[in-house]
């Protein structure tokens, strides 16, 4: 369970920003999403993180950087997510944004990303040999990267 929580949280921290999906529904929701709001609750954390998604021939990869001085805040956010994971495992209703729901669906479908940490950077590699799953992974990565681009643009305004 600890590894599942860490995998879930790592992905969530990477993208815990408000971005607009193609259908105008927020892809991330820092206020309502029970995962994302744990990151937003840590002062300055979201502003001191960067995230990018890259397409692979068999899936996608996320690369996240958390400024060194905000690593402790990130750890607190992960711990705050633990009860949310437990609630989901117990079958309780929990609001999750489209990003977090999609990520959960991928995990439920059997996706287990490879996780690599190096200094203040964290990478997750999502791959599959199944063509249908590869398509889903690439779509997830594409929506997430576009969401990040929209977020960066909105923060510069």
N, C-alpha and C positions, 0 to 999 in steps of 0.2 A: 504494500500500500504506500509506503514512504516513497518508493521510486515512482509510482503512478502520480502521487501528489507533486513530486518534484518536476516530473515531466510536464504535467498540466500547468503548474505554476510558471515554469520557465517559459513556456509558450505564451502564457497570458501576460507575463510581465513585459515581454517583448513588444506586445501590441496593445497595451492598456492605454490607448489614446482614443479620442473621439474622431472618427473618420466616417465619411458618408459612402455607403455602397451605391451601386448603380440604381437601385430602386428607391433611393432617398431614405431608406431605413438605416439608422446608424450601424455600421459594422462593429464598432466598439462603443460601449456605453459606460463611461466612468462613474455615472451617478447610479444607474439602476442595476447594472450587472453585478452579481454577488461576488464575482472574481475581480473584475476590473476596478470596482470601487475600493478594494483593499489596497491597491497600488496608489490610487488617487488620495487615499487617506494619509499617506506618508508625505509630509511636506517636502516639496522640491524633487521628489523621486522621478516623476514623469518627465519633468523638464531636464533631467540629467541622465536620460536614457536615449539611445538611438537604436533603430532596428531596420534591418533590410532583409528582403526575401529574394532568393535566387532560384531560377529554374534549373533543374537537373534533367538529364535524359529520362530518369526513372522516378521523378518526384520533385521535391523542392528542399531548400535549406534556409533556415533563418539564422541571422547573425545579429546578436544583440550586444550592445556595449552599455554598461552601467558605470558611470563615473565612480572612481574609487571611494570617494567620501560618502557615497550613497549605498554602498554594499550592505551596511547594517539596516538601512531602511528597507531595502529589498528583502532581506531575511525576515524582517518583521511582517512585511506584506505576505510573504509565503506562509508564515505561521498563521496569520489571520485567515488564510484560505483553507486551512485544514478542516475547520468545522463545516465549511461549504461542501468540501469533498465528502465528508462523512454524511451530511444530509442527503446528498445525491445518492450515495451508496445505500442509504436507508430508504430510498424511494420517495423522499420528500420533495415537494415542488420548490424549485429554486429558479429565479429569473436569471437567464444568461443571455448575453448579447449574441448576435448572429456569429461573430467570430468564435466565442467560447462554445456555443452550441455545435458549430461545425467541427471544432477541434475535438470536443467530446464524442461526436459521432464517428470521427476518424479513429479515435482510441477504441471505441466500442466495436468498430469493424476490424480491429486487430492490428492497427498501425502502432508500432513501437519505434519511436525515433531514436537514433543514435545521438547521444549528448556528449559534447566536447566543451570543456571549460579551459580557458587560457587567460590567466590574469583577470582583467575586468570584463572579458568577453565570454559569451556563451553562444554556442552554436548547436543547432539541432538539425539533423539530417533525416528527412522523411522520404523513404523510398519503398518501392514495391516492385514485384515482377508481374503483377496483374495489371493488364492494360486499363481496365476500368478504374482501379484504385489509383494508378499513375495519373489518370486524367483528373480525378478528384483532388489529389495532392497538388497538382499543378494549378488547378482553379483556386484552391485555398491559398497557395502562395501568391498567385497573381492578385487576388482580391486584397490580401493583406499588404502587399507592397503598394498597391494603388491607394489603399487607405492611409498608409504612412506618408506617401507623397502628398495627399490632400491635407493631412495633419500638419506637415512641415509648412506647406503653403499658408494654411490658416494661421499658424503661429507667427508668421512673418508680417501679418497684416496689422 
